[in-house]
Amino acid sequence: MANLQRSKILIIEDHPMTQELFKTKLIMAGYDVDFASDGKTGLNKALTTNPDLVLLDMVLPKLSGLEILAELRKNPKTTKTPIIILSNWDQDEDIKKGLELGANHFFSKTLITPKELVKKIQVLLSKSRVEDESLSFLISYHVNIQTNQADAPQLAKDFEFNEVFSCSKCDNPITLALIPDKAFVSKGHRFVAHFVCHNCSEVY
């Protein structure tokens, strides 16, 4: 594991308890975590430390979340960086504005648990790596899962497939795709794994 590069998460959040809650859960999940308590510091860190994903509050000192989001999407360094808005703002207009500016997801702090957030992050980072042009040609294995074999039912349950490995959008079968991990430099093989639907390209 020492040779496996860990994904870096930047939390831009001014509430200490919320900051600590998500930071602790993300570290337990194996991520490197940094944080900023105001918008100006958060924007600077996002542009200089190259995080793999940003968790962004909307109401912040010095710069608002929407201002940060707009700046990150204009900068070539962060134009494709996954950004999740975590906010107590839950009006449709706020959500629409955040998504229009380029946020990947918008979640209410009061409606999502740290465990649920970690799962969303895992899916988003996996999808981001698949879409990376430098990795797309490396996909070399696609594995069909037999629903009733071994631990397959538990795997389906953990990924919320209701024990059926089919796409939630088009109901077509999904497969487990294995991508060689360039960050793993020791002998042997290390893979990034995700489920994918080859009909509509949905990644889980």
Buried (B, 14 or more C-beta within 10 A) or exposed (E): EEEEEBBBBBBBBBBEEBBEBBBEBBEEBEBBBBBBBBBBBBBEBBBEEEBBBBBBBBBBEBBBBBBBBBBBBEEEEBEEBBBBBBBBBEEEEBBEBBBEBBBBBBBEBEEBEBEEBBBBBBBBBBBBBBEEEEBEEBBEEEEEBEEEEEEBBEBBEEBEBEEEBBBEEEEEEBBBBBBBBBEBEEEEEBBBEBBBBEEEEBBB
